[in-house]
Amino acid sequence: MECVECSTSGCKESQRRCKAGYGCFSSFKEKQLMKGCIANNYHYKIICTNTDYPVFCCKGDLCNLNVTLPFLDKQPSKSII
C-alpha cells in the first residue's frame, strides 16, 4: 500500500510517497499537518490511538491524499482501519 508522506510546508503539493505495511495517517500536532505511513500494528497504536491531537488513520492506496484539516472538527482521534 502506498501513502502520501509530507509535513505542513509541503502537504499541498506533495508528490512524496511511502510504502505502508498497515495503513496511512494524517495528523495535526503542534500546528503542523503531517501525513505518512503506518508500518505495523504497534506503529498504529502509537499514532492512531490514545492521542491528544487530531489524527485520521485509514487503509488503502493513497487514502490520506485528500484528507485535509476539516477532520479537526471531529473527535481527537478518528480511525477507519
C-alpha positions as CSV (number, residue, x, y, z in Angstrom):
1,M,0.0,0.0,0.0
2,E,1.2,3.5,-0.8
3,C,0.6,6.7,1.2
4,V,1.3,10.4,0.9
5,E,4.2,11.5,3.1
6,C,4.6,15.2,4.0
7,S,4.8,17.8,6.7
8,T,2.9,21.2,6.8
9,S,5.1,23.1,4.4
10,G,4.8,20.6,1.6
11,C,1.4,18.8,2.0
12,K,-0.5,20.8,-0.6
13,E,1.9,19.8,-3.5
14,S,3.4,16.7,-2.1
15,Q,4.4,14.0,-4.5
16,R,6.4,12.1,-1.9
17,R,5.1,8.6,-1.2
18,C,6.0,5.9,1.3
19,K,5.2,2.2,1.5
20,A,2.9,1.1,4.3
21,G,2.5,-2.3,5.7
22,Y,-0.5,-1.4,7.7
23,G,-2.1,1.9,6.7
24,C,-1.8,5.7,6.3
25,F,-2.3,8.6,8.6
26,S,-2.9,12.4,8.6
27,S,-2.4,14.2,11.9
28,F,-2.3,17.8,13.2
29,K,0.1,18.3,16.1
30,E,1.7,21.5,17.3
31,K,0.2,23.4,14.4
32,Q,1.8,21.0,11.9
33,L,-0.1,18.8,9.4
34,M,1.7,15.6,8.8
35,K,0.9,12.6,6.6
36,G,2.7,9.3,6.3
37,C,2.7,5.5,6.6
38,I,1.8,3.1,9.4
39,A,4.3,0.2,9.3
40,N,2.6,-2.3,11.6
41,N,0.0,-2.8,14.4
42,Y,2.4,-1.4,17.0
43,H,3.0,1.8,15.0
44,Y,-0.8,2.0,14.5
45,K,-1.3,2.0,18.3
46,I,1.3,4.8,18.8
47,I,0.0,7.0,16.0
48,C,-3.8,6.4,15.9
49,T,-5.0,5.6,19.4
50,N,-4.7,7.4,22.7
51,T,-3.6,10.7,21.2
52,D,-4.0,14.2,22.5
53,Y,-4.2,15.6,18.9
54,P,-6.4,15.1,15.9
55,V,-5.5,12.1,13.7
56,F,-7.1,10.3,10.8
57,C,-6.0,6.8,10.0
58,C,-7.0,4.7,7.0
59,K,-6.3,1.7,4.9
60,G,-6.0,1.8,1.1
61,D,-3.7,3.2,-1.5
62,L,-3.3,6.9,-1.1
63,C,-6.3,7.1,1.3
64,N,-4.6,10.1,3.1
65,L,-4.1,12.0,-0.2
66,N,-7.2,14.3,0.0
67,V,-7.5,14.3,3.8
68,T,-7.4,18.0,4.8
69,L,-7.9,19.9,8.1
70,P,-11.7,19.5,8.3
71,F,-11.0,16.4,10.3
72,L,-10.1,18.8,13.1
73,D,-13.7,19.3,13.8
74,K,-14.1,15.7,14.8
75,Q,-13.1,13.9,17.9
76,P,-9.4,14.0,18.8
77,S,-8.8,10.6,17.1
78,K,-10.6,9.0,14.1
79,S,-9.7,5.8,12.5
80,I,-11.2,3.8,9.7
81,I,-8.8,0.9,9.9
